[in-house]
Amino acid sequence: MCGIVGYIGWREAAPVLVGGLKSLEYRGYDSFGVATGTDSIMVAKRKGRISEQADCVSGCHGTRGIGHTRWATHGLPDDRNAHPHTDCTGQFAIVHNGIIENYAELRRGLEGRCHRFTSDTDSEVIAHLIEEAWEGDFAAAVRAVLPLLEGSYAILAVCAGSDEVIAARERSPLVIGLGDDEFFACSDSTPIVEYTRNIMVLEDGDLVVMRRGAVAVENGGETVVRETTYIDYDIEASRKGGFEHFMLKEIFEQPDVFQQSFRLACTHQGISMLLSRARGVSVIACGTSYNAALLFRYFAEKECGVPVRVDLASEYRYLSTPDDEIVIAVSQSGETADTLSALKKAVASSCPTIAITNVQGSSITRAADHTIYTGAGPEISVAATKSYMGQFAAFVGLLAGMNCSDMSAVERSVRQVIEESLLTDVSEAVSLCAKASTIFYVGRGIFYPVALEGALKMKEISYIHAEGYAAGEIKHGPFALLSEETPAVAVCMPGDGYQSMLGNLREMKARGTPLIGIGYGDDIDLQDVADVCIPVPKGDAYAQVAAVTVIMQRIAYYTALALGQDIDKPRNLAKSVTVE
C-alpha cells in the first residue's frame, strides 16, 4: 500500500527512483512521482502507471531525490494529489506513507497562517509544517515537526540547497540500504537489492539523516545504532521467467514453496511443543492469511485437540485477550497494520506470541516472541497465491510436530498432488464462470476456508462478485440468490459430511444453479449432480486442501484472463496494507 524510495549518492537519482518505484508496483498504487534536489527542487508526478509514463521525470536532475507510488486515501487519484508534495516556497518536498490522523486540524491552522494548499491529501501538511519550522537547519526543522503528527508515517524529505535526505518512521515500514558511498531509503528491500544487500530496518520514532558519505540515526533526540542485516533475495525470482503473468508463475512455483515452507516450519519443534500444550491458541490475520489461519483451526482441533480461535486482526482490538493464550499473528508482508496493532495488544496482555511471515526483518518479526518464516520468496502479483501456500505449509509443519506425523510422507504427498493439479483441465469451469456476474463457492469442514479463499481470488482479479459459504449455510439466506445465472463452485470430497454435501448440491441444482464440482475423478454421485466435474488427485487431507486450492487459483486466473483483466495489478488493491 503505497511505496517510497529515496536516494543520495554518486548516481543520477531519477533513474534509481524510477527503477525502485517500478519494483514496488506490486504494492498497489494509482499515481506516482519523484522529486530531485540541487539548488532547487524539481518535481514530476502523474496519475497512472509509472511503467507507461516514466519519461515525465526526464527533467529531474541531481544525485539525491525521493519518489512515491500513491494508493489514494485522502483525495482522488489524480495529478494534484500525487506525491511528492511541496511547501508554499517550493524549497521542501516530501513523500509520505501512512495516515496523519490530525491533518484536518493542522491544515486549518496552516491555512489560518496563510499557507496555500494544492492537494486534498493529509500528507501535504508535513511540507508546510517544515516550512514553518525552518530556521536554516533542515534536520532540525523535520525534527520539530514530527511531534505534531498523530497517526502513522514513513516520511522522506529533501530541501533545496541541502545535501541531505531526511527519513522518519512511526508505525509504517522503512528500511535504509547501505551502499558504496550511497544510501537508499525504501518501504521494503525490493528496490535496494539491485545495489546492496545490506540494510537497516528502522524502528518507530527513528529519524535518519542521510548524506553522501554518512548516515546517522536518532530516536527521541538520542543517537542510536541499528543493526545491519544482510538480505538473501533471489532477483531472478522477481522476474516473470517466460510466464504471461507473475500470478501464473507464482502458482506454478507452489510445489517448491510448499516444500521449502514446510521444512522451515518443521525446524521449530519447540514451537510445536509449546502449541501442543497450550490451553488455547488465538490466530490473528487479514484476508488470505485469515483463510489460511482457519485451516489451522480445523486441523489443530481435530488432530491435536488444541482449541483455536481465529479472529480478523481488524476486530481483535474489540475482543478479550486471555493472558494464558498463545497468539499467532500471520502476515505475508510482516507490515499489515491491523495485524501489527492486534499483535501489540497481545504483547501488552503478556501473551506468548508467534509471527508467521514471508519477509525477513519486517515489523511483525520484531514484535513477536518467535518467528516462523515461510519460504515463498518474492511474490509480485497482488493476489496472493504462493504466499498462501507458504502459510498453509507453515501451519502443516507445526501440526506435524504437534501430532508427531511422518513429516517426509506429508511433504511427498502434498508436493505430488500440487504438481498434478497444475495440469488439471479447468477450461469448462472457466467458460461457466466468465459469463457470470455472481459465483458461489461452497464447502464443508476444511474445505470451507478453501471456498473462502477461492472466492477471494475470483473477486480480486476477475471483478466478478464471488462469495464463499459453508455449504450448510446456503439454506439460511443465500438460497434466495440462486438461479441459472449464478454458478456454484462446490468442493465435495469423501469423508466427514460427504453425504450432507451431496444433499446440499442437489438442493442447489433443483434451483437451476450450474454446478462446478471439485472432487475425486471416480465419484459417480458427484458426476451425476454436477454440470462440470474437476478431478482432484487422491491424497490425505493436507494434500486435498492443497490440490483444491491450486485448482481454484487456476479457475480464477483463467477467468480473469478470458475477461482481459489486469491480473497482476487488480484495481484498488494493495499488496501490503500498511494503514488500518
C-alpha positions as CSV (number, residue, x, y, z in Angstrom):
1,M,0.0,0.0,0.0
2,C,2.0,3.0,-1.4
3,G,5.7,2.8,-1.9
4,I,8.5,5.2,-1.2
5,V,12.1,5.3,-2.5
6,G,14.8,7.8,-1.5
7,Y,18.4,8.0,-2.8
8,I,21.6,10.0,-2.1
9,G,24.9,9.2,-3.6
10,W,27.0,9.5,-6.8
11,R,24.4,8.3,-9.4
12,E,21.8,10.4,-11.1
13,A,18.9,10.0,-8.7
14,A,15.9,10.0,-11.1
15,P,16.7,6.6,-12.8
16,V,17.3,5.0,-9.4
17,L,14.0,6.3,-8.1
18,V,12.0,5.3,-11.2
19,G,13.5,1.8,-11.1
20,G,12.8,1.5,-7.4
21,L,9.2,2.6,-7.9
22,K,8.7,0.1,-10.7
23,S,9.9,-2.7,-8.4
24,L,7.3,-1.5,-5.8
25,E,4.4,-1.6,-8.3
26,Y,3.2,-4.8,-6.7
27,R,2.2,-2.9,-3.6
28,G,-0.7,-1.3,-5.4
29,Y,-1.0,2.4,-6.4
30,D,-2.9,4.8,-8.6
31,S,-0.3,7.7,-9.1
32,F,3.4,8.2,-8.8
33,G,6.0,11.0,-8.7
34,V,9.6,11.9,-7.9
35,A,11.4,15.0,-6.6
36,T,15.2,15.6,-7.1
37,G,17.2,18.3,-5.5
38,T,20.2,20.6,-6.3
39,D,19.9,24.3,-5.6
40,S,16.2,23.9,-6.4
41,I,13.6,21.1,-6.2
42,M,12.3,19.5,-9.4
43,V,9.1,17.6,-9.2
44,A,7.3,15.3,-11.7
45,K,4.2,13.4,-10.8
46,R,1.3,11.8,-12.7
47,K,-1.8,9.8,-12.2
48,G,-1.5,6.2,-13.7
49,R,1.3,3.7,-14.1
50,I,4.9,4.6,-13.9
51,S,5.8,1.9,-16.4
52,E,3.8,3.9,-19.0
53,Q,4.8,7.4,-18.2
54,A,8.4,7.3,-16.8
55,D,9.6,9.8,-19.3
56,C,7.8,12.5,-17.4
57,V,10.8,12.6,-15.0
58,S,13.3,13.4,-17.6
59,G,13.7,17.0,-16.4
60,C,14.6,15.9,-12.8
61,H,18.3,16.0,-12.2
62,G,20.6,15.7,-9.3
63,T,22.2,12.9,-7.1
64,R,19.6,13.0,-4.3
65,G,15.9,12.6,-4.5
66,I,12.7,10.9,-3.3
67,G,9.9,9.0,-5.1
68,H,6.4,7.7,-4.3
69,T,3.7,5.5,-5.6
70,R,0.3,6.5,-4.0
71,W,-2.7,4.4,-3.1
72,A,-5.4,7.0,-2.6
73,T,-6.8,7.6,0.9
74,H,-7.3,11.4,1.1
75,G,-8.4,12.9,-2.2
76,L,-9.0,11.5,-5.6
77,P,-6.3,9.6,-7.6
78,D,-5.1,12.4,-9.8
79,D,-2.1,14.5,-10.7
80,R,-2.6,17.1,-8.0
81,N,-2.9,14.6,-5.2
82,A,0.1,12.5,-6.3
83,H,3.3,12.8,-4.2
84,P,5.8,14.4,-3.7
85,H,4.2,17.5,-2.1
86,T,5.9,20.8,-1.6
87,D,5.5,23.8,0.6
88,C,4.5,27.3,-0.4
89,T,8.0,28.3,-1.4
90,G,9.0,25.1,-3.3
91,Q,12.0,24.8,-1.0
92,F,10.9,21.5,0.6
93,A,9.4,18.3,-0.9
94,I,8.1,15.3,1.0
95,V,6.7,11.8,0.3
96,H,4.6,10.1,3.0
97,N,3.2,6.6,3.6
98,G,0.6,6.2,6.3
99,I,-2.2,8.4,7.7
100,I,-1.9,11.7,9.5
101,E,-4.9,11.5,11.7
102,N,-4.9,15.1,12.9
103,Y,-4.3,16.5,9.5
104,A,-7.6,18.5,9.3
105,E,-6.7,20.4,12.5
106,L,-3.2,21.0,11.3
107,R,-4.4,22.2,7.9
108,R,-6.9,24.6,9.3
109,G,-4.1,26.1,11.4
110,L,-1.8,26.4,8.5
111,E,-4.4,27.9,6.3
112,G,-5.2,30.4,9.0
113,R,-1.5,31.4,8.8
114,C,-1.8,32.0,5.1
115,H,-0.4,28.7,3.7
116,R,-1.7,27.7,0.3
117,F,-2.6,24.1,-0.3
118,T,-2.6,22.5,-3.7
119,S,-3.9,19.0,-2.9
120,D,-6.6,17.2,-0.9
121,T,-4.1,14.9,0.9
122,D,-3.3,14.6,4.5
123,S,0.4,14.4,3.6
124,E,0.8,18.0,2.3
125,V,0.6,19.4,5.8
126,I,4.1,17.9,6.5
127,A,5.8,20.1,3.9
128,H,4.1,23.2,5.1
129,L,5.0,22.5,8.8
130,I,8.6,22.0,7.7
131,E,8.5,25.4,6.0
132,E,7.2,27.0,9.2
133,A,9.9,25.3,11.4
134,W,12.8,26.2,9.0
135,E,15.5,28.3,10.7
136,G,18.4,27.2,8.4
137,D,18.8,23.6,9.7
138,F,16.9,21.1,7.6
139,A,17.2,18.2,10.1
140,A,16.2,20.4,13.0
141,A,13.1,21.6,11.0
142,V,11.9,18.0,10.4
143,R,12.7,17.0,14.0
144,A,10.5,19.9,15.2
145,V,7.6,18.8,13.0
146,L,7.4,15.1,14.0
147,P,5.9,15.6,17.5
148,L,3.0,17.5,15.8
149,L,1.9,14.5,13.7
150,E,-0.6,12.0,15.1
151,G,-1.0,8.7,13.2
152,S,1.4,6.6,11.2
153,Y,4.1,7.7,8.8
154,A,7.2,6.8,6.8
155,I,8.5,10.2,5.5
156,L,11.2,11.2,3.2
157,A,12.1,14.8,2.7
158,V,14.5,16.9,0.6
159,C,15.4,20.6,0.8
160,A,16.7,22.9,-1.9
161,G,20.4,23.7,-1.4
162,S,20.8,21.0,1.3
163,D,23.0,17.9,0.8
164,E,20.7,15.7,3.0
165,V,17.8,13.4,2.6
166,I,15.8,13.0,5.8
167,A,13.8,9.9,6.7
168,A,11.4,9.3,9.6
169,R,9.3,6.3,10.7
170,E,6.3,5.8,13.0
171,R,4.2,2.7,12.6
172,S,4.9,2.5,8.8
173,P,7.7,0.4,7.4
174,L,11.0,2.0,6.3
175,V,14.4,0.4,5.6
176,I,17.8,2.0,4.8
177,G,20.1,0.4,2.2
178,L,23.8,0.9,2.9
179,G,25.7,1.0,-0.4
180,D,29.2,2.1,-1.5
181,D,29.2,5.8,-0.8
182,E,25.4,5.9,-1.4
183,F,22.3,5.3,0.6
184,F,18.7,4.3,-0.1
185,A,15.5,4.6,1.9
186,C,12.6,2.4,0.9
187,S,9.3,0.9,2.0
188,D,10.9,-2.6,1.8
189,S,14.1,-4.1,0.5
190,T,12.8,-4.8,-3.0
191,P,14.3,-1.7,-4.7
192,I,17.5,-1.9,-2.8
193,V,18.8,-5.4,-3.6
194,E,20.0,-4.4,-7.1
195,Y,22.5,-2.1,-5.4
196,T,23.2,-3.6,-2.0
197,R,22.1,-6.4,0.3
198,N,23.0,-4.6,3.5
199,I,20.0,-2.9,5.1
200,M,19.0,-1.3,8.4
201,V,15.4,-1.7,9.5
202,L,14.2,1.4,11.3
203,E,12.2,1.4,14.5
204,D,9.2,3.6,15.5
205,G,10.4,7.1,16.4
206,D,13.6,6.9,14.3
207,L,14.8,9.9,12.4
208,V,17.6,9.4,9.8
209,V,19.9,12.0,8.2
210,M,21.5,10.7,5.1
211,R,24.4,12.5,3.5
212,R,26.7,11.4,0.6
213,G,29.3,9.8,3.0
214,A,27.4,9.1,6.2
215,V,24.1,8.1,7.7
216,A,23.0,9.0,11.2
217,V,20.0,7.6,13.2
218,E,18.4,9.1,16.2
219,N,15.4,8.4,18.4
220,G,14.0,10.7,21.0
221,G,16.8,13.1,20.4
222,E,19.5,10.5,21.2
223,T,21.8,8.9,18.6
224,V,21.1,5.2,18.2
225,V,22.7,2.3,16.3
226,R,20.5,0.0,14.3
227,E,21.7,-3.5,13.4
228,T,22.8,-4.1,9.8
229,T,21.1,-7.1,8.2
230,Y,22.1,-9.0,5.0
231,I,19.1,-9.7,2.8
232,D,19.1,-13.0,1.0
233,Y,17.0,-12.1,-2.0
234,D,16.7,-14.0,-5.3
235,I,16.4,-11.3,-8.0
236,E,15.6,-13.9,-10.7
237,A,12.5,-15.0,-8.6
238,S,11.1,-11.5,-9.1
239,R,11.1,-11.8,-12.9
240,K,8.4,-13.5,-15.0
241,G,10.6,-16.2,-16.4
242,G,8.6,-16.7,-19.6
243,F,5.1,-16.7,-18.0
244,E,2.5,-14.3,-19.2
245,H,1.8,-13.0,-15.7
246,F,3.5,-13.1,-12.3
247,M,0.4,-14.7,-10.8
248,L,0.7,-17.7,-13.2
249,K,4.4,-18.1,-12.5
250,E,3.8,-17.9,-8.7
251,I,1.0,-20.5,-9.0
252,F,3.5,-22.9,-10.7
253,E,6.1,-22.2,-8.0
254,Q,3.9,-23.7,-5.3
255,P,5.3,-27.3,-5.2
256,D,8.7,-25.8,-4.2
257,V,7.1,-23.2,-2.0
258,F,5.2,-25.8,0.0
259,Q,8.3,-28.0,0.4
260,Q,10.5,-25.1,1.5
261,S,8.0,-23.6,3.9
262,F,7.1,-27.0,5.4
263,R,10.7,-27.8,6.0
264,L,11.3,-24.4,7.6
265,A,8.4,-24.9,9.9
266,C,9.5,-28.4,10.9
267,T,12.7,-27.0,12.3
268,H,10.6,-25.2,15.0
269,Q,9.8,-28.3,17.1
270,G,10.0,-26.2,20.3
271,I,7.1,-24.0,19.0
272,S,5.1,-27.1,18.0
273,M,5.5,-28.5,21.5
274,L,4.5,-25.1,23.0
275,L,1.3,-25.2,20.9
276,S,0.5,-28.8,21.7
277,R,0.5,-27.9,25.5
278,A,-1.4,-24.7,25.1
279,R,-4.8,-24.2,26.9
280,G,-5.8,-22.1,23.9
281,V,-4.5,-20.5,20.7
282,S,-5.6,-17.3,19.0
283,V,-4.7,-16.7,15.4
284,I,-5.0,-13.1,14.1
285,A,-4.8,-12.3,10.4
286,C,-6.4,-10.5,7.5
287,G,-7.6,-11.5,4.0
288,T,-5.8,-14.5,2.5
289,S,-3.8,-15.0,5.7
290,Y,-7.1,-15.3,7.7
291,N,-8.3,-18.1,5.4
292,A,-5.0,-19.9,6.0
293,A,-5.5,-19.5,9.7
294,L,-9.0,-21.0,9.5
295,L,-7.4,-24.2,8.0
296,F,-5.1,-24.4,11.0
297,R,-8.1,-24.2,13.4
298,Y,-9.8,-27.2,11.7
299,F,-6.7,-29.4,11.7
300,A,-5.5,-28.4,15.2
301,E,-8.8,-29.0,16.9
302,K,-9.5,-32.3,15.1
303,E,-6.0,-33.8,15.1
304,C,-4.4,-32.3,18.2
305,G,-7.3,-31.4,20.5
306,V,-6.0,-27.9,20.9
307,P,-8.7,-25.2,21.0
308,V,-8.1,-22.5,18.4
309,R,-9.7,-19.1,18.0
310,V,-9.3,-17.3,14.7
311,D,-10.0,-13.5,14.6
312,L,-9.8,-10.9,11.9
313,A,-7.0,-8.7,13.1
314,S,-9.0,-5.5,12.5
315,E,-11.6,-6.8,15.0
316,Y,-9.2,-8.1,17.6
317,R,-9.0,-4.8,19.5
318,Y,-12.6,-5.2,20.4
319,L,-12.3,-8.7,21.8
320,S,-10.9,-10.1,25.1
321,T,-7.3,-11.3,25.2
322,P,-6.9,-14.1,27.8
323,D,-3.3,-14.0,29.1
324,D,-3.0,-17.7,29.0
325,E,-3.5,-18.0,25.3
326,I,-0.7,-18.3,22.7
327,V,-1.3,-15.7,19.9
328,I,-0.1,-16.4,16.3
329,A,0.0,-13.3,14.0
330,V,0.0,-14.1,10.3
331,S,1.1,-11.6,7.7
332,Q,2.7,-12.1,4.3
333,S,4.5,-8.8,4.3
334,G,5.0,-8.6,8.1
335,E,3.8,-5.0,7.9
336,T,0.0,-5.4,7.8
337,A,-1.2,-2.5,10.0
338,D,-4.2,-4.2,11.5
339,T,-2.2,-7.4,12.3
340,L,0.6,-5.4,13.9
341,S,-1.8,-3.5,16.1
342,A,-3.5,-6.7,17.2
343,L,-0.1,-8.3,17.9
344,K,0.9,-5.4,20.0
345,K,-2.3,-5.7,22.0
346,A,-1.5,-9.4,22.6
347,V,2.1,-8.5,23.7
348,A,0.7,-5.8,26.1
349,S,-1.5,-8.5,27.6
350,S,1.6,-10.7,28.3
351,C,0.5,-13.4,25.8
352,P,3.2,-15.6,24.3
353,T,3.4,-14.6,20.6
354,I,4.4,-16.2,17.3
355,A,4.7,-14.5,13.9
356,I,4.3,-16.2,10.6
357,T,5.6,-14.1,7.7
358,N,7.5,-14.2,4.4
359,V,9.7,-11.1,5.0
360,Q,13.0,-11.0,6.9
361,G,13.3,-8.1,9.3
362,S,9.7,-7.0,8.9
363,S,7.9,-5.2,11.8
364,I,6.0,-8.3,12.9
365,T,9.2,-10.2,13.5
366,R,10.4,-7.6,15.9
367,A,7.2,-7.5,17.9
368,A,6.7,-11.3,18.4
369,D,8.5,-13.6,20.7
370,H,9.1,-16.2,18.0
371,T,9.1,-16.1,14.2
372,I,8.4,-18.7,11.5
373,Y,9.5,-17.6,8.1
374,T,7.7,-19.0,5.0
375,G,9.8,-19.9,2.0
376,A,7.7,-18.3,-0.7
377,G,10.3,-15.8,-1.9
378,P,9.3,-12.6,-3.7
379,E,5.6,-12.5,-4.6
380,I,4.9,-9.8,-7.2
381,S,1.3,-10.3,-8.2
382,V,-1.0,-8.5,-5.8
383,A,-3.3,-11.5,-5.5
384,A,-1.7,-13.9,-3.0
385,T,-1.1,-17.5,-4.2
386,K,2.2,-18.9,-3.3
387,S,2.4,-16.9,-0.1
388,Y,-0.9,-18.5,0.9
389,M,0.5,-21.9,0.1
390,G,3.6,-21.0,2.2
391,Q,1.4,-20.1,5.2
392,F,-0.6,-23.3,4.8
393,A,2.7,-25.2,4.7
394,A,4.0,-23.5,7.8
395,F,0.8,-24.5,9.7
396,V,1.1,-28.1,8.4
397,G,4.7,-28.2,9.6
398,L,3.7,-27.1,13.0
399,L,0.8,-29.6,13.0
400,A,3.2,-32.4,12.0
401,G,5.3,-31.5,15.1
402,M,2.2,-31.3,17.3
403,N,0.8,-34.7,16.4
404,C,4.2,-36.4,15.6
405,S,3.2,-37.1,12.0
406,D,5.6,-38.7,9.5
407,M,6.9,-35.4,8.1
408,S,8.5,-36.9,4.9
409,A,5.3,-38.6,4.0
410,V,3.3,-35.4,4.4
411,E,5.8,-33.4,2.3
412,R,5.8,-36.0,-0.6
413,S,2.0,-36.4,-0.7
414,V,1.3,-32.7,-0.9
415,R,4.0,-31.9,-3.4
416,Q,2.8,-34.6,-5.7
417,V,-0.8,-33.5,-5.7
418,I,0.1,-29.8,-6.3
419,E,2.1,-30.9,-9.3
420,E,-0.8,-32.9,-10.7
421,S,-3.3,-30.1,-10.0
422,L,-1.2,-27.7,-12.1
423,L,-2.1,-29.8,-15.1
424,T,-5.8,-30.3,-14.5
425,D,-8.1,-29.0,-17.2
426,V,-10.3,-26.2,-15.8
427,S,-11.5,-24.8,-19.2
428,E,-15.1,-25.9,-18.8
429,A,-15.3,-24.3,-15.4
430,V,-13.8,-21.1,-16.8
431,S,-16.4,-21.0,-19.5
432,L,-19.2,-21.0,-17.0
433,C,-17.5,-18.5,-14.6
434,A,-16.6,-16.0,-17.3
435,K,-20.3,-15.5,-18.2
436,A,-21.4,-15.0,-14.6
437,S,-22.0,-11.8,-12.5
438,T,-22.1,-13.8,-9.2
439,I,-20.4,-17.0,-8.2
440,F,-20.9,-19.1,-5.1
441,Y,-18.1,-21.1,-3.6
442,V,-19.2,-23.8,-1.1
443,G,-17.5,-26.4,1.1
444,R,-17.8,-28.2,4.4
445,G,-15.2,-28.6,7.2
446,I,-11.7,-28.0,6.0
447,F,-13.0,-27.0,2.6
448,Y,-15.0,-24.1,3.9
449,P,-11.8,-22.0,4.3
450,V,-10.7,-23.2,0.9
451,A,-14.0,-22.0,-0.5
452,L,-13.5,-18.6,1.1
453,E,-10.0,-18.3,-0.5
454,G,-11.3,-19.5,-3.9
455,A,-14.0,-16.8,-3.9
456,L,-11.5,-14.1,-2.8
457,K,-9.2,-14.9,-5.7
458,M,-12.0,-14.8,-8.1
459,K,-13.3,-11.4,-7.0
460,E,-9.8,-9.9,-6.7
461,I,-8.7,-10.5,-10.2
462,S,-11.8,-11.1,-12.4
463,Y,-14.0,-8.4,-10.6
464,I,-16.8,-11.0,-10.6
465,H,-18.8,-10.9,-7.4
466,A,-18.0,-14.2,-5.6
467,E,-18.8,-15.4,-2.1
468,G,-17.6,-18.3,-0.1
469,Y,-20.0,-20.2,2.2
470,A,-20.1,-23.2,4.5
471,A,-22.4,-25.4,2.4
472,G,-24.9,-25.8,5.3
473,E,-25.4,-22.1,5.4
474,I,-26.7,-21.8,1.9
475,K,-30.2,-22.5,3.0
476,H,-30.0,-19.7,5.6
477,G,-30.5,-16.8,3.2
478,P,-28.2,-17.2,0.1
479,F,-30.8,-19.6,-1.4
480,A,-32.7,-16.5,-2.4
481,L,-30.0,-15.6,-4.9
482,L,-29.6,-19.0,-6.6
483,S,-30.6,-19.1,-10.3
484,E,-29.5,-20.3,-13.7
485,E,-27.2,-17.3,-13.8
486,T,-25.4,-17.9,-10.6
487,P,-22.9,-20.9,-10.9
488,A,-21.5,-22.5,-7.8
489,V,-18.0,-24.0,-7.3
490,A,-18.5,-26.8,-4.8
491,V,-15.9,-29.0,-3.1
492,C,-17.3,-32.5,-2.5
493,M,-14.6,-34.9,-1.1
494,P,-15.1,-38.3,0.6
495,G,-15.0,-38.1,4.4
496,D,-16.9,-36.2,7.0
497,G,-20.0,-34.5,5.7
498,Y,-19.8,-36.1,2.2
499,Q,-23.5,-37.2,2.1
500,S,-24.6,-33.9,3.5
501,M,-22.6,-32.1,0.9
502,L,-24.2,-34.1,-1.9
503,G,-27.6,-33.2,-0.4
504,N,-26.7,-29.5,-0.5
505,L,-25.7,-29.8,-4.1
506,R,-28.9,-31.5,-5.1
507,E,-30.8,-28.7,-3.4
508,M,-28.8,-26.1,-5.3
509,K,-29.3,-28.0,-8.5
510,A,-33.0,-28.0,-8.0
511,R,-32.9,-24.2,-8.1
512,G,-31.3,-24.2,-11.5
513,T,-27.8,-23.4,-10.3
514,P,-25.0,-24.6,-12.7
515,L,-22.6,-26.7,-10.5
516,I,-18.9,-27.0,-10.9
517,G,-18.0,-30.0,-8.7
518,I,-14.4,-30.5,-7.4
519,G,-13.9,-34.0,-6.1
520,Y,-12.4,-37.4,-6.9
521,G,-12.5,-38.3,-10.6
522,D,-14.2,-41.7,-9.9
523,D,-17.0,-40.1,-7.8
524,I,-20.1,-41.2,-9.8
525,D,-22.6,-39.4,-7.4
526,L,-20.8,-36.1,-7.9
527,Q,-20.7,-36.6,-11.6
528,D,-24.5,-37.2,-11.6
529,V,-25.3,-33.8,-10.0
530,A,-22.6,-31.5,-11.3
531,D,-22.6,-29.9,-14.7
532,V,-18.8,-29.7,-14.7
533,C,-16.5,-32.1,-12.7
534,I,-12.9,-31.3,-12.0
535,P,-10.9,-34.3,-10.7
536,V,-8.7,-33.9,-7.6
537,P,-5.7,-36.2,-7.2
538,K,-6.1,-38.6,-4.2
539,G,-4.2,-38.0,-1.0
540,D,-4.5,-37.2,2.7
541,A,-6.5,-34.2,4.0
542,Y,-3.5,-31.9,3.7
543,A,-3.0,-32.9,0.1
544,Q,-6.7,-32.5,-0.7
545,V,-6.6,-28.9,0.6
546,A,-3.5,-28.1,-1.4
547,A,-4.9,-29.6,-4.6
548,V,-8.3,-27.9,-4.4
549,T,-6.6,-24.6,-3.6
550,V,-4.4,-24.8,-6.8
551,I,-7.4,-25.7,-8.9
552,M,-9.4,-22.7,-7.6
553,Q,-6.5,-20.4,-8.2
554,R,-6.2,-21.5,-11.8
555,I,-10.0,-21.1,-12.3
556,A,-9.7,-17.5,-11.1
557,Y,-6.6,-16.8,-13.2
558,Y,-8.0,-18.1,-16.5
559,T,-11.4,-16.5,-15.9
560,A,-9.7,-13.1,-15.4
561,L,-7.5,-13.8,-18.5
562,A,-10.6,-14.6,-20.6
563,L,-12.1,-11.3,-19.4
564,G,-9.0,-9.3,-20.3
565,Q,-8.3,-8.1,-16.8
566,D,-5.1,-6.6,-15.4
567,I,-4.3,-9.8,-13.4
568,D,-1.1,-8.8,-11.6
569,K,-2.3,-5.3,-10.7
570,P,-6.0,-5.5,-9.9
571,R,-7.7,-2.2,-9.4
572,N,-8.0,-0.6,-6.0
573,L,-5.9,-3.3,-4.3
574,A,-2.6,-3.1,-2.5
575,K,-0.1,-5.9,-1.8
576,S,0.8,-4.6,1.6
577,V,-1.9,-2.9,3.6
578,T,0.0,-0.6,5.9
579,V,-2.9,1.6,7.2
580,E,-5.7,0.5,9.5
